[in-house]
């Protein structure tokens, strides 16, 4: 009743379901004029079969080891299908995958590891889409229209558009399928260099990953008919032959190269290790970033020192580069230090016979972030569009992105302090951590003058702090044939915006604002948590015309 009158003016309401009509539904007087369709039963099976077959073999000798795995998987959906169709309209996943690992001891000091993996998959579904079908099953009323009319044609309803009958969409609207191929390869070679220096080694790694997919749609249209009380029919839509279309849905690849030199050696109570790494991670996504290469380059080092398994220290350093930033801001330096004390290994702590683990620790470090900044955000980019000039369709170019050559990495400095306790041979453990983190040069979208031709642009602006603590308690009260584990976790974090440059608040770039230009949703404001909800405060509802007349907007 409410749905039938939803768009009608007061005074023009109709009585869509009077007692006489309701009685006709109750008595199932005419299933074509007063339908009661169970769409779940009409379109879905009760079960969906799943098949999986796997074969693998592995082995090892003193000089090499291997593993090969073959897998075939097929999963059918719940949709009912029409045996008269030469194609499948059910949701179905069909996947074949292979994986192989081979490790070879080339010489007494050289080891090589090769890993291969591949997967080919086809996902089939109705042309209208699986998600759309389930949504329509949930929202289509049982009395919306009959599945079939008395003459066997597809049923329809008043004001319906073409291709709305769910059974027709499933049986006579065609299908679509996505073919996906994934391939990965990585090779690692490790060379021990003990003949030069005990504990010294070199390692090189190269890997490649590629993902491609192609979407094929074979759709057609069908006619449905509105059956009227006088026995006549009104056609909605028409039967059309199958049309074919295809789209390169995904083209994605990752190339990774790494070279490392390491040292790991013990002498007396001292243990020293060091690792120096240079790596390049190159990503190309033809869909999201139009095929532009993203290069992440890092030069890093790590040193560890351990004295008698009681005093431990670590220092790390990284110089990272990202090619989508301007040359002057492309590189940044990050570092960190940490120390801990294994108190449970001290003789005077052992004499207490209380702790099975006692480890206070502290660390400080600076890290960087550039995720989510878009395509070459430091540069002005051009977009293309078609228009008509002199009667001909031509392609024109326009500025699609405002440039900011001053963009740089976000940086975060973080201090952590904690302590680990273990009691009763670690059947009871307690871990306490406290931290303080400050992030500077936040990458945020802000408003820019309209004269620039843009509404917003990316900028490094402001500072945010996070501070809090974490507590984790784990206990094993009973251990034996019957094991009882208990865990308790407590986390607290407080977030606050410290600075936003020369403004006290900004609205994040987002759709949705009222006629006064106030963004409804969130606000970033100094002194408040990041992403605070922002909008109108609810005062109540207008219940009378006098309330409207006395309001601030009586004509709204």
N, C-alpha and C positions, 0 to 999 in steps of 0.2 A: 504494500500500500504506500509506504513512504517512498520507495524507489519510483513508483509510477507518478508520484506528484512532486518529485524532487525539483524539477525545473519549472513547475507551473506557478503562476501568480496566485496570491490569495483571492478566493472567490471563484477560481477556475479549477479547484480540486475535483478529481473524479473518484468514484467508488470502484476501485479495481477489483476488489474481492468482497462482494456482498455475500450474504448467507447462501443465496442460491448457487453462486459460482463455487463457493467453498464446498457445498454439498456435492456438486458435480465432480470435484477433485476427489472427495472422500469416497464416492461410489465408483470412481474410475469409469465415469459414464462414457467418455470418448477419449481414448489415449492420444488421439491426434490433435484434438482441440484443447484438451486438459491433461497434458502429459505429466508423468511423474517418473523421470528417468534417473536411475542409479548410475551416474557417470563412472563411478569406480568400477562397477561390475561390467559396464558396457565397454570400457576401454582397456582395463587392466587385468592381467592374469594374477592368480594368487601366488604363484612362485616364478622364479627366474633361475634357470640353470647356470651354473658356473663350472667351467672345465679348466683344469690345469695339469700339465704334464711336464715333468722335470727330469733331466738326466745330467749327472755330473760325474767327473772322474778326477782323481788327484793322485799324486805320487811324489816321491822324493828320493834322492840319492845323496851322496856326499858332495856332489858337484852341482846339482840342480834340483829344483822343485817345480811342480806344475799343478795347475788346476784349470779345468774346463767345465763350463756350465751351460747347458742348453735349456731353454724354458719356452713353453707355449701356453698361452692363457687366453681364454675366451669367456666373456661374460655377456649374457643376454639381458635385455631390459624386461620390464613388466608389460609392455604394450602388446595388445592383441594385433594380429596381422591378418591380411587377406591372402589366402592361398592362391587366388587368381592372379595376383601381382607377380611379375617376373623379377621384382626387386624387393629388397628388404626395407620395411619402414620401422622396424623395431630399433630401439636404442641397443647398440651392440659394440663391445670392445673386443678386438682381435689383435693380439700382440705376440710377437716372436722376439726373443732376446737371446744374446749369446755373450758370454764373458770368459776371458782367458787370462790367467796370470802365469808368468814364467820367470823364475829366478835362476840365474846361472852364475856360478863361481868361475869366472873366466880364467883367473890365475889365483894363486894363493893370497894375493893382496887386492884383487879386483873383483867386484861383485856387480852384476847387472840385473835390473828388474824391469820387465816389460809387462804392461797391463793393457789389454784390449777389451773394448765393450761396444756392443751395438744393439740397437732396438728398432724394430719396424712395427708400426702400429696403425690400425685403421679404426676410427670411431665413426659409427654409422648412427643416424637418427632421422626422425621424420623431418621433412623440409621445413616445417614450422618451428622445429627446435624442441628438445626434450624439456627444457626449463619452462618454455611457454606452455607446453601441454599440461604439465603438472599445475602450473598457476591457473590455467583455465578450468581444469577439473575442480580445483578448490573454489573457484569464484562463479562458475556457471550454475544457476539455480536448476533444480530438478524439473521445474515447470517452464523453463525458458522456451523450449521447443522440442518436438518429438525427434527422435533419431531418424526415423523414416516416416514418410507419408503413406496413405493407403495404397498408392500406386507403386510403392517401393522406392520413390525418389527421396533424396535427402530433405529433411525438414528444415524450416527456417522460421523467422519471427519478424514482426513488424519493425521497420527501420533498420533491418540488418544490412550489413555490408556483405560483399562477396567473400566466399571462403571462410565462413564462420562456424559451420557445422563441425563439431569435434570429430565425429566418426568420418566425415568426408576428409577432414584434415589429416586423419591418420591413414585412411585407405587410398585416397585419390588426390593427394596433394604433392606426391613425389617424395624424395628423400635427399639427404645430403650426407657426405662423408668426408672426413679429414684424414689424409695419409701423412703420417709423421715418421721421420727417420732421425735417429740420434746415433752419433758415433763419437767415441773417445779413445784416445791413445796417449799413453805416457811412458816415458823411458827415464830411468834413473841409473846412473853409473857412479859407484863409490870406489875410490882408490885410496887404500891405506898407504900412508907415506912414512911408516915407522923407520924405514931405512934412512930417512933424513932426520926425523925427530920423533921420539916415542910419543904416541897419542895424536899425531898430526894426520889429517885426512882431507881429501878433496872430494866434492860431490857435485854432480851436474844433473839437472832435471829439465825435461822438456815435455810439455803436454799440449794436446789439441782436442778441442771439443766442438762439435758441429751439430746443429739442430735445424732441420728444415721441415716444413709442413705445407700441404697444398689442400685447399678446401674446394670440393666439387659439389655443386648444387644442381640437382635435376628435379625441377619443380613443374607442376602443372596446376591448372585450375579446374574447378568443377561447379556445376549448377546445383542450386538448392531451391526449394519452392515453399512458399508460405501457403498452407492449406487453410481455406476459409470455411465458415459455417455453411455457406451455400454450396459447398463441394467444388468450388473453383480453386485454381492455383495461380499464385503470383510468383514469377521466376525471379530469383536473386542470383546474380552472377551467371556465368556461362562456362561450358566445357571448353577447355583449350588444350592444345597439344603440349607435350613436355618441352620445356626450355632448358638449355644447359648453360652453365656458367662456371668459371673457375677463378680462383684467387690464390696468389702466393701468400699464404697466411703467416709464415714465419721464415726468416733467414737469420740465423744467429750463430756466432762462432766465438770461441775464446782460445787465445794462444798464450801459453805461459812458459817462460824460460827462467831458470834459476841456476846460479852458480854459487857454491859455498865452499869455504875453507874452515875447517874446525880443528880444535885441539882439545884433547881430553886426557888428563894424566894425573896420576897420584904419586906422591912421594912422602913417605912417612905418614904423619897425621894430616898432611895437606893434600887437597884435591882442587885442581884448577881446570876449568873448561872455558873455551872461547869459541865463538862462532861468528863468522863474517859472511854476509849474504848480499848478493846483488840479484834483483829479480825484475822482470817485466811482465805485466799482465795486460794483455791487449784484448779489448772487447769490441765486437762489431755487431750491431743489431740493425738490420735493414728496415724494420718496422718502426721502432721507437725513436731512434736517433738518425734515421735516414741513411744508415750505413756509415756515418762518421766514426772514425776509429777513436776509441777511448784508451789512452795509455796510462797505466799506473806504474811508475818506476820507483823502486826503493833500493837504497843502499843502507844496510843496517849491520849492527854488531851487538853482540851480547857477551858479557864476561861473568863467570860465577866463581866464587871462592867458598870452600868448605874446610873448616878446621875441626878435625876430630869429630865430625858429625855433631858438633855443638854450636858453632858460630858460622852462620851462613850470610853471604852478601852477594848481591847481583846488581849489575849496571847494564843498561841498554841504551842504544842510540840509533835513530833512523833519520835519514834524509829522504823525504818523499816528494815525488813530482807528479803532477796531473796536467795533461796537455790541453785540457779545455779551459784552463785559466790563462790569463795574459802572461807573457814571458817573465815580466818582472815579479810576478806573484806565484809563479808556477811551482816553485820549490819551497819547502819548509822543513825545519829541523825539530825533532822531537826526542825526548830522552826520559829516562826514569832510573830510579835507584831503589833498592830495597834491602832490608836486613832482618834476620830472625835469629832466635836463640832456642835451641833444643834443650830446654832446661831439664827434661826428664833423663838426659844422658849425663848430667852432672852427678858426681858421687854423693854430694851432700843432699841432693834432691832424692836420689834413690834411697838414701838412709831414712827418709821420712816415710817411705812405704805408702805413699798416698797417690801419687800421680803415675799413670802409665803413659801419659802424654802431657807435656807442658811446653807450649810454644808461643811466646809473644812475638809479634812481627810488626813491621812498619814499612811503609813504602810511599814514594812520591813520584809522580810522572806527569808529563805533558804529551797529549795526543792531539790529532787533527781530524777534521771531517769535512768532506765536500759533497756528500750525497745529496741528491735531489736538486741540483742547481740547474738542470736543463742542458740544452745543447749549446755549447760554446757561449756561455753567458757573458763573457767579457767582450764579445764582439757584436756588432750590428749585423743582423741576418736579414735576408730578403725572402719573401714568400711570393708565390705566383697565383694568378687567378685569371680567368677568362672574361673577356668583355667584347662587345660588338663595336667595331669602328668601320665606318664606311660600308656597312652592310656585311662585313666579314667578321668572323669570330677570331680574335687574336689573343695572345697571352701577354699579360702585363705583370710587372713586378712591383712590390711594395715593401716598405720596411716592416718586418714582422717581429723584431726584437730590439729593445733599447740596449745600447752597449754600456758596460761598466768595466773599464780596464783596471779599476782599483779592487775588484773582487779578489779575495784571498781565502785561505782555509779558515774555518772555525778552529779555535784552539781551546782545549780543555785541560786545566791543571787539577789534579786530584791527589789528595792526601788520605791515606788509609792507615788505620791502626787497629790491631786485633790481637786476640789471644785464643789459643786452642787448649782445651782441657780434656784429659782422658782419665777415667777411673775404672778400677776393677778390670784391668786388662782390656781397656777400651770398650767394655760393655755399656758404659755410660760416657758419652762425649758431649762437650759443650763448646760451641764456637761463637765468639762474640766479635763483631766488626763494627767499627765506626768510620765514617768517611765525610769528607768535605770536598765538593767539586764545584769549580767555577768555570763557566764557558764564556769566552769572549768572542767578539766579532761574529755574532750570530748571522747566519744567512737567512734573511727574511725578505719577503716581498712587501714593498711599501708603495704608497701613492706617489706619483710623479705629476708634475704640471701637465694639464691637458694640452698645452701648446706643443708638447713633445710628440703628440700623436698617440700616446700610450696612457693607460690608466694606472699601471703599476710597473715596478722594476725591482730587480734583485739587488740587495745591498747588505754589506757587513755593518751591523748596527747592534749595539747594546751588549749587556752582560746578564747572565743568569747563574744563580747558585743553586746547588742541591746539597743537602746535608741530611744525615740520618744514621741509623744503625740497624744491624741485623743480628738476630739471636737464633741459633739452631741447637736444639737438644735432641739427641738420639739415645735410646736406651734399648737394651736387650735383656729384660728381666728373666726370661727363661730361654735356655739354649741347650739343645739336645735333640732327642727324637721329635720333640715339639719345640718350635721356635716362636717367640713372641717379640716383635719389634714395635717400638713406639717412637714417634717423631713429633716434635713441636717446633714450629717456625714462627718467628715474629719479625716483621719488617716495618720500619718507619722512615718516611722520606718527606722532607719539606722543601718545596721548590719556590723560588722567588725571583722576580725580574729586578735586577739592580740598576740598570741603566739602559736608556734607549736613545742616546745621543742628545739632540737638541729638542726632543719632544718627550712628553710624559706618557703617551700612549699611542698605539697604532692599531688599526683594524687589519687583521690578516687578509690577504687577497683571497676573496671567496665570492661565490655567487650569492645573491639574496640580500636585498636591502629595501627599506621602505621608501615612501615617496619623499621623505626628508633627507635621504642619503645616508641614514644611520644603518650600519651593518647589523643584521640580526644574527646572532650566533656566538661569536667569541671576540675577545679583546685582549691585547697584550698591553699591560699597564705596569708602570714602575711600582714596586711594592706589593704586587699581586702575583699569584702563581701564573706560570706560562699557560696561555690558552684558556683564561677564565671565561666562563659563560657570561654572555652579555645580551641584554634585550629588555623588552618592556616588562614591568611588574604588573601582575594580574590584580586588578581592583574589584572585579565582579562583572556581572552581566546586566545588560539593559533589560528590565522586566516590564517597563511601561513606556508609552510614548513620551511621558513627561521626563523620564530619565534621559531619553535621547535629546529632547529639546533643550534640556539644561546642561548638556555635555559640552565639552570643548569643541566638538565637531558635530553640530546638530544636523548638518546636511550630508554627512558622510554615509 
